[in-house]
Amino acid sequence: MQKDYGIKFIVLFIICVFLLAMDTLAFGMDFNDDIQKITLDYYYYDGFGQDKVVQSVEDGSWHILKPDGSLINLRGKYLAFAGMEGINQNFDDDYYRFVIGNDSYHIDYSNRFIYVDKNGLECFVDGYKYVDPTKGENYFIIRNVKGDGYETGLYHKYNKTLIIPAVYDTLNYISDDRIIACKNDKYGMMNIKQEEIIPFIYKYIDYINDNFIIAINDEKYGVINIDNEVVLSFEYDEIYNIHEYGEYLRISKNNKFGLINTATAEIVVPVEYDGIEYSRNETAVAVKEGRFGVIDVTNKNVVPFIYDSIMNCYDGFIVYKDEMAGFINEKGSVVLPVEYYNISEVKDGFITAVIEDKNGEHKYAVYDLNGEEIVPPIYDYIDYYATDKYMLVNKGWYAYLINKETGKEMLADSKMYFTDVKYINDKYYAGGLSGGYAIVNFAGQRLTLHNYNDISIINIDGEDLIAAKYHTERFNTYFDYFKQTKGPSTWAKEEVTKAIESNLVPFEYQSAFTFNIKRYEFCSIIVEFLEEYQNTSREEILKNNNIDLINPPITDGFSDDIVICLKLGIVNGRGNGIFDGDSEITREEAAVMLTNLSKYLGLYKDSDDVYLNDKSYVSPWAMDAVNYVLKNKMMQGVGEDMFSPKTNITREQTYIIMYRMLNDIDF
């Protein structure tokens, strides 16, 4: 008995798999990857961790969306979301950054930033024009404009109390016991109680640690400690603090440069070089007698001083000599000799180099850190790091994605060409032209217009959606969201399949089925219909109707199909040589075009009025056409005796109408 149940389960499983497969193979057709535009309640932006910043589509208000679905409401009427800031701004915590008008929440178009922490606390204090986070988690820096400078103080963001009044030119909070301040153009150090630690006598102070505080006295740099004792005498022209390389700083005197150790205040590289820049791993690029080399912090040579220029990177050094480039690793060994036109990038263990071939053309190649060739110099551009799986290349004007393992050009068979390509996922990519990016599937069908600034995948409620970003006006950034699908709507699949099989739908239009059809697209479908119905071709239609393509009747962009439909009286322009091909067709416009098609074919007959509850909304110029298409069942109402004349008609609806006309031409 158990054996029988097992067999039945396997049979049922196979049937279910078969039926699921048949959903995409319905009626003998396997549709390509497609998208459907959907409407969400919010626009979604980046966030820290699983949090997201969201903006209400309805009223433009801003919120922080937590992983559990709860919202933190932000009170600010922000102009735009400007990204995220954290340790790179020397904060103790992460903050969202928004753009607001300069008059606080009275929005104008002179703007500044305001910060909001991950819990929705906004850096805003009544009476102060500028409020910024500090390194300390409890405080805001508050500022008002005073003359050419500022009045600056410290505010407790939780207790909502003024800790240090805004009487200082600047404040740099380090800790409660270490606050650098400037008053009357003199710098000193104090604690949270404003008790003086270092007297206000210096022209500048920069705190590194208690035993290494950079100070300027009488135009010269020196080093003092927390007790205001001189650690390094005031005789230097500069001690340059690069915060990310805080262990060793550049120090200069009489136009000569060296390195100083901030832990010991010891000058480890003597002040004898014409230039120096600490790199990492205790090495520095230095200049001596006009030549570049690399030394370590004990002043020993790593790379000889024979180069015109050296640029440090994470895996070594790009070196230049006699207008050519090469690459040397961190140990000083030559990986690529100085024989390349340029080294464009070194990243993640790979080197992208530019070679000038015998024809003077520049080709890109990729090498590993052992100098082994990974990609030969056959491309005009390479972004090897575009994705883990694909690199982006250019051949001439056109861009392709190349599988790194197989070397296969993923878009080589596509009839569509783009100057830039961005990977979305293994179903879609972003095809770029001068106007922006479009969503394109790997079958080579363009699914949207080229009007997006960026296209990416975003997960909303467990579903991966395509988010296409665009800008409007000055600050506003919005998104269109698309669901990833295959083929037309379920109810439309049978007749859309038959329309495609009847050659009524060009390959490039066999996608985006639920999108509203545009005027120029409608013209193409009509011409496809005419070819099938009249058993002819576009060329014959042009010839038989003496249609002139050299001097078209419109000036705002045209195609053969638009000109054919205009000349045959099936469509009309907007006037003054404008066709407006990118606008979406309304149902009453479609009714007029279908009626004009019937007149051209000699099939038109006057029709009686059809009862409609929304008849008053039909334009007078479309009334006869609406009666005609409804009476002859070329179009249908939307229910309850309504025609909805001002709503749009979709691609899949258009394909079904043309298929029905082709196969029931007597109506």
QUIJO-V910088 format. One record per helix or strand of 3 or more residues. SS is the DSSP state (@ for helix, = for strand). FROM is the first residue (numbers start at 0). TO is the last residue. If there is no record, write none. Layout:
# QUIJO-V910088
ss->SS from->FROM to->TO
ss->SS from->FROM to->TO
This chain:
# QUIJO-V910088
ss->@ from->1 to->23
ss->@ from->25 to->27
ss->= from->32 to->37
ss->= from->41 to->44
ss->= from->51 to->55
ss->= from->61 to->64
ss->= from->70 to->72
ss->= from->79 to->84
ss->@ from->86 to->88
ss->= from->94 to->102
ss->= from->105 to->116
ss->= from->129 to->132
ss->= from->138 to->145
ss->= from->148 to->155
ss->= from->160 to->167
ss->= from->169 to->174
ss->= from->177 to->182
ss->= from->185 to->189
ss->= from->195 to->201
ss->= from->203 to->208
ss->= from->211 to->216
ss->= from->219 to->223
ss->= from->229 to->235
ss->= from->237 to->239
ss->@ from->242 to->244
ss->= from->247 to->252
ss->= from->255 to->260
ss->= from->265 to->272
ss->= from->274 to->277
ss->= from->282 to->287
ss->= from->290 to->295
ss->= from->300 to->306
ss->= from->308 to->312
ss->= from->315 to->320
ss->= from->323 to->328
ss->= from->333 to->339
ss->= from->341 to->346
ss->= from->349 to->355
ss->= from->361 to->367
ss->= from->372 to->378
ss->= from->380 to->382
ss->= from->389 to->394
ss->= from->397 to->402
ss->= from->419 to->422
ss->= from->427 to->432
ss->= from->435 to->440
ss->= from->453 to->459
ss->= from->462 to->471
ss->= from->475 to->485
ss->@ from->489 to->500
ss->@ from->506 to->508
ss->@ from->518 to->532
ss->@ from->537 to->543
ss->@ from->559 to->566
ss->@ from->586 to->599
ss->@ from->614 to->616
ss->@ from->619 to->630
ss->@ from->650 to->662
